[in-house]
Amino acid sequence: MMNMNVIERFVQQELDAHVRGVLQGAIDEKRSSENVYKREFEFNSFDVVLDFSRARVIVQDVLIAGEDGDQEISMSDFIDVCNLKGLDR
């Protein structure tokens, strides 16, 4: 079972309409351009790296130092858990 604590906290504490819009904008940009490889965002309590070249997302809780504050999941899982429209839509 994958540790979802960081992702769950991000979804519960940070993922509002504004944050969802910012993330969706980056995904939409990637969908329309092959030249988008990585996008990094600093929100209030979490940093998010969309690594399109690896199809991975890293979410970091900036209030927790070290590896306990980081979680990496697949791009498709992140899109699902954040209720975003994926790259294939």
VEXDREN-2710 file (C-alpha; in Angstrom, 1 decimal):
% VEXDREN-2710
k/r/px/py/pz
1/MET/0.0/0.0/0.0
2/MET/1.5/3.3/-1.1
3/ASN/1.7/6.0/1.6
4/MET/-0.8/8.6/0.4
5/ASN/-0.4/10.9/3.4
6/VAL/1.2/13.8/1.6
7/ILE/-1.1/13.6/-1.4
8/GLU/-4.2/13.3/0.9
9/ARG/-3.1/16.3/2.8
10/PHE/-2.5/18.3/-0.4
11/VAL/-6.0/17.4/-1.7
12/GLN/-7.7/18.2/1.7
13/GLN/-5.7/21.3/2.6
14/GLU/-4.5/23.0/-0.6
15/LEU/-6.5/21.8/-3.6
16/ASP/-9.1/24.6/-4.1
17/ALA/-10.5/26.0/-7.3
18/HIS/-7.5/28.2/-7.8
19/VAL/-4.9/25.5/-7.3
20/ARG/-6.9/23.1/-9.5
21/GLY/-7.0/25.7/-12.2
22/VAL/-3.3/26.3/-12.1
23/LEU/-2.6/22.6/-12.4
24/GLN/-5.1/22.1/-15.1
25/GLY/-3.6/25.0/-17.0
26/ALA/-0.2/23.2/-17.0
27/ILE/-1.7/19.9/-18.2
28/ASP/-3.6/21.8/-20.9
29/GLU/-0.4/23.4/-22.0
30/LYS/1.4/20.1/-22.2
31/ARG/-1.5/18.6/-24.2
32/SER/-1.1/21.3/-26.8
33/SER/2.8/21.4/-26.9
34/GLU/5.4/18.7/-27.0
35/ASN/7.9/21.2/-25.6
36/VAL/6.6/21.1/-22.0
37/TYR/8.8/18.8/-19.9
38/LYS/8.4/20.0/-16.3
39/ARG/6.3/22.5/-14.4
40/GLU/7.0/23.4/-10.8
41/PHE/4.6/25.2/-8.5
42/GLU/4.9/26.6/-5.0
43/PHE/1.5/26.8/-3.2
44/ASN/0.9/27.8/0.5
45/SER/2.0/24.6/2.2
46/PHE/2.9/22.3/-0.7
47/ASP/5.2/22.4/-3.7
48/VAL/4.2/20.4/-6.7
49/VAL/6.4/19.2/-9.6
50/LEU/4.7/18.0/-12.7
51/ASP/7.4/16.0/-14.5
52/PHE/5.9/15.3/-17.8
53/SER/9.1/13.7/-19.2
54/ARG/8.8/11.0/-16.6
55/ALA/5.0/11.0/-16.3
56/ARG/5.4/11.5/-12.5
57/VAL/4.3/14.1/-10.0
58/ILE/6.2/15.0/-6.8
59/VAL/4.2/16.7/-4.0
60/GLN/6.2/18.1/-1.1
61/ASP/4.7/19.3/2.2
62/VAL/7.0/22.3/2.9
63/LEU/6.2/22.1/6.6
64/ILE/7.8/18.6/6.9
65/ALA/11.5/18.3/6.4
66/GLY/13.1/15.3/4.7
67/GLU/11.7/12.4/2.8
68/ASP/8.6/12.1/5.0
69/GLY/7.3/15.3/3.4
70/ASP/7.7/14.2/-0.2
71/GLN/5.6/11.8/-2.2
72/GLU/5.9/10.8/-5.8
73/ILE/3.0/9.3/-7.8
74/SER/2.2/8.7/-11.4
75/MET/0.8/11.5/-13.4
76/SER/-2.3/9.6/-14.2
77/ASP/-2.9/8.8/-10.5
78/PHE/-2.4/12.5/-9.6
79/ILE/-4.8/13.6/-12.3
80/ASP/-7.4/11.2/-10.9
81/VAL/-7.0/12.1/-7.3
82/CYS/-7.1/15.8/-8.1
83/ASN/-10.1/15.4/-10.4
84/LEU/-8.3/17.0/-13.3
85/LYS/-8.8/16.4/-17.1
86/GLY/-5.9/14.2/-18.3
87/LEU/-3.5/14.6/-21.1
88/ASP/-5.6/12.3/-23.4
89/ARG/-8.7/14.5/-23.3
END
